Structures are given as structure tokens and as C-alpha cells.
Amino acid sequence: MRLIGPRPLLQIIGERAVTTWMAVEGHQAVTRPKELHRIPGASDVGLDDKREYIAPAVDKLAEYFIVPLIR
């Protein structure tokens, strides 16, 4: 993970995901800029196929990629 920085990193995780600890551990190892975005109520599988979790993830991706382009 240290090799990723200084490139921007966005991690989107479900707050109930079994693998959350890995994302947090990796996030701490990365240099800036970085962002860890949690989707409330989502698990690992929920982010794959549940609209109520996919929509907020897609919204965050759009914000992350589009907003800097229009500045």
C-alpha cells in the first residue's frame, strides 16, 4: 500500500463488511491524499447487488472523480 501514495486513493467499504479491518489497516499505511468512505449498513456482498448500498457508492465515486474535474 505504501507504493500507492502520493496518488489519490478512495476506498469504499461497507460498515458491516468482514474485511473492514483490512481496508482500515491499508488506509493507515497509505500516504496522502486518501479517503475511506463507509456505506452504512452494507456488508461485503451488499455492495455488489443491493441498490440501497450501490447508489451511495456510485454517488461517492461520481463526487470523487467529477468534482475535481470541474474546478
N, C-alpha and C positions, 0 to 999 in steps of 0.2 A: 504494500500500500504506500510506502514511502516514495516509491518511484512515480506515483501519480502526480504529486504536487510539483510545481505550482499550478498545474492545470485545475480548472474548476471541477468540483465533484458534487453531484446531487445523489443522495441515497434516499429512496422512498421505501419505507418499511411499514408493515402492519404492526400496530402496538401489541397485538396478541401473538405475533409470529414466534415460533420456536427458535428461529435463527436471529432474533433481535440482538442478542448479546454479541454475535459475530459482526453485525453491522456497526454497533456502538464501538466495539474494540477496534475495528478497522477505521472508523471515523476518527477516533482519538489519535491514530497513528499517522493520519494524512496531514500534510501541511495545508495552509490556506490556499485559495478560497474553498470552503466546503460547507455543505448544508445537509443535515439529517432531518428528513421530513417524515413524521409518523402519521399514519392513517388510523384514526380512532376506530376501535372495534375490529379491525381487519387482522386476519391470520395470514400465514404463507399462501394458502390456497385461495383465500378471499380476494386477494389482489389479482388473481388470474381470471376469475369468472363471475364475480359478483358486482353488478353495476353500481351499487351504492359505495363500493370501495374503488372501483376503477375510475369513476368520474372525478373524484378528488385527486387521484394520482395524475390523470391526464391534465386536469386544470393546473396542477403544480408544474408539470412538465412544460406546458404552454407558457406559464409565467416565467419559468426559468430560462427558456430559450428565446421567447419572443420579446419580452420586456427589454433586455439589453440591446436587442437589435433596433428598437425604435427610439432609443435615447439619443 
